[in-house]
Amino acid sequence: MASGRLPREVFQTCPTGRRPRGRPRTRWRDYMSRLCWERLGILRKSWRMWRGRGRPGPLCLGCPRDLDPDKRLRVDGWMDGLIDMIQNNLECEEEKKAHEVEPMMNDGMADQSGEEAQKKEEQPVISLPPTPTPQTPPPQQQHTDPASPTVATTPEPVPVACSNKSLRRSCEAEPEYEDGRGFGIGVLVWGKLRGFSWWPGRIVSWWITGRSRAAEGTRWVMWFGDGKFSVVCVEKLLPLSSFSTAFHQLTYTKQPMYRKAIYEVLQTASMRAGKLFPVCVSTDDSDSAKNVELQTRQMIEWASAGFLPTGAKGLEPPPAEQSPYTEVYPEMWVEPEAAACPAPKKPRKSSLEKPKIKEIIDEGTRERLVYEVRQKCRNIEDMCISCGSLNVSLEHPLFIGAMCQSCKNCFLECAYQYDDDGYQSYCTICCGGREVLMCGNNNCCRCFCVECVDLLVGTGSAQAAIREDPWNCYMCVSRNVFGLLRRRDDWTSRLQLFFANNHDQEFEPPKLYTPVAAEKRQPIRVLSLFDGIATGLLVLKDLGIQVERYVASEVCEDSITVGMVRHHGRIMYVGDVRNITHKHIQEWGPFDLVIGGSPCNDLSIVNPARKGLFEGTGRLFFEFYRLLHEARPKEGEDRPFFWLFENVVAMGVSDKRDISRFLECNPVMIDAKEVSAAHRARYFWGNLPGMNRPLTAMANDRLDLQDCLEHGRTAKFDKLRTITTRSNSIKQGKDQHFPVYMNNKEDILWCTEMERVFGFPVHYTDVSNMSRLARQRLLGRSWSVPVIRHLFAPLKEYFACL
């Protein structure tokens, strides 16, 4: 039935047999009634959500209540009474409106029999007002995790305005999902959307989503992890009992949102099956997180074994959860990262920051927009080629097309994230995808997901690439146009600018120091925190800068041994950085240069168990920040003072933002591949002169792997992937080849060759009978010598040289 029109039966029984001319007089009243019902639905839902947040959810240890029990009871009763009163008033108005329409129906049906006329009179009239089309700007996409299937946000509820109380209840009470294909309300499922892993969810009623009913053969699914909704066809659903088939270990290892979803669905499943997994209460946050992780592993083992002893039968929803009106609020689920703590309050945003309309990105949004581009109805530079959003904020750095803010954040986090095989963890285009095509060029490490290839290049392109062996990706081949996927000619400079101009915070420029006259220059005094194998001192000596004092904080015994032996005891080691006090700085100083790079284990998104900036080793950044301020010149001291802080590029956007906020400057991204034989992208914060200048190789830099090898050995690759502390980081390519040929056999890199790759002198780490793996660990945690030389070179204008 069309919205805002009289029933079809009234039109057919009019004397003239034609539709009455003009608008029904009840149209405006119907529209106002709909708005009232809508506001009432929002009020009721908001009140229930506020009331639910005060209740501790499952395994929530010691969550505080908002009100004491007596006050809560009084507020509950008063608010429920107010909502019921508003609802009764609206129902009375609806009944009055229905009586005004009934005479029109009776006049049109006077020629029918009494029994038929009576039946028609008893049939209520539904009056649906038209939905005005708002003139609003393009919507904004909600950010999702690279491997999260969240494709729909929860819009404001728009309930149907029925003409009386009984009919409205009968409309809502119509059975759902009665197509005989299973997956009823409350069932725990796995759902599959294009480009994403199988994701756990729960079948819910359309009433909960606030949108229209799902079509036959489809189901509304609320995803665990973020609590958002999608319509999924039943062919793309599996029961949760198929855990061993649908669970994806790699996504669980790398994606926090997926781990959270697995935790929540297994928590719900264990409650239904009556299987208890106790959690030890701990006041320490780190211990609490470990306990939750241990509990999650136990639940995964239980699920993988078939949910014994009840099996799939124990996962069936209880009768209360099969009701379409049972609302499930994600706020009541316990997050694995903070199981023992209440969720922090979100900062309030001004009305100017809120999007005026929420964007619904369903499974076919990007496909539809790409089809419009092919039909010349839309410009590809007006849409985000990564997700399909129209709310774009910048151009994609590699391909013709745009990018939204959410995908920009994903790109910043994932562009330099690599798997154990050395390849990118996610698609170069969308930073997502489960099935990816890896480039066959040994010097390339890029991946492209099957979905992006088929969509942008053309249907069947992915299968053609799979059959082609080796397959060179769209960044390696000479031509740059592949269907709608067009590589930018200046992508190298655009990629560099993308990371250089990705800052959402503005800071005052650092203080500039005037170069010191040659006769007044003094030797430099350095405080090196997290010193490693004394790369800073090595570079200063290579540049010819005189070093008066070099104070280093380091706890690794092997690193200390290398520094003592190679620099002949000139380094003053002071132990753990946390034990250095203001008194020590006054005693050892003053300092002209403070350098350091705190451990990246808990900051790198490659680490699935990372704790972030404020926990674990991530907190050591604040030790650098503390001692940096202790070493700064006091007011009135007019002398040059420089500092440098380094960390990984593959860190969360929020962690990078927090570091920049404390250091009051934005970082510079430098990749060592420009001046060495290996990739090594790092962020550098500091006030060194000319940090943003282009990175150029010197005449003695070894840019190719062959230049780093011993006599009689042949390099299979020009550039190596990032060398880490792990032994398999030496292997290259999707087939995990060793990088060197010797005597017609593959061979690993020798330690002396790794030292040349990093720019160190040969045998620099060859002390104390250390093993090859121990020496690789030292190098994997060190800085690239050519990069540090590039950054330290301007210091020759300020300090005495040999």
Secondary structure, DSSP 8 states (H G I E B T S, - for coil): --TTS--HHHHHTSTTSS--SS--TTHHHHHHHHHHHHHHHHHHHHHHHHHHHTS--TT--S---SS-HHHHHHHHHHHHHHHHHHHHHHHHHHHHHHHHHHHHHHHHTTTS-HHHHHHHHHS----------------B-----TT---------------SSHHHHHHHHTS--S-SSS---TT-EEEE--TTS--EEEEEE-HHHHTS----TTEEEEEETTT--EEEEEGGGEEEGGGHHHH--HHHHHH-HHHHHHHHHHHHHHHHHHT--------SSHHHHHHHHHHHHHHHHHHHHTTSTTTGGGGGS--GGGGSTT----GGGS--GGGTTS---------TTTS-SSB----TTHHHHHHHHHHTTSS-GGGSBTTT--S-EEEE-SSBSSEEEHHHHHHHHHHTT-B-TTSSBSS-TTTS--SSEEE---TT---EEEHHHIIIII-TTHHHHHHHSSS---TTTSS--EETTEEB-TTHHHHHHHHHHT--S-------------GGG-B-EEEEEES-TTTHHHHHHHHTTB-EEEEEEE---HHHHHHHHHHTTT-EEE---GGG--HHHHHHH---SEEEE----TTTBTT-TT---TTSGGGGHHHHHHHHHHHHS--TT--S--EEEEEEESSB-HHHHHHHHHHHTS--EEEEGGGTSSB--EEEEEE--TTTTS-----TT---SGGGGS-TT-EES-SSB----SSGGGG-BTTTTB-SEEETTEEE---HHHHHHHHT--TTTT--TT--HHHHHHHHHTS--HHHHHHHHGGGGGTB-B-
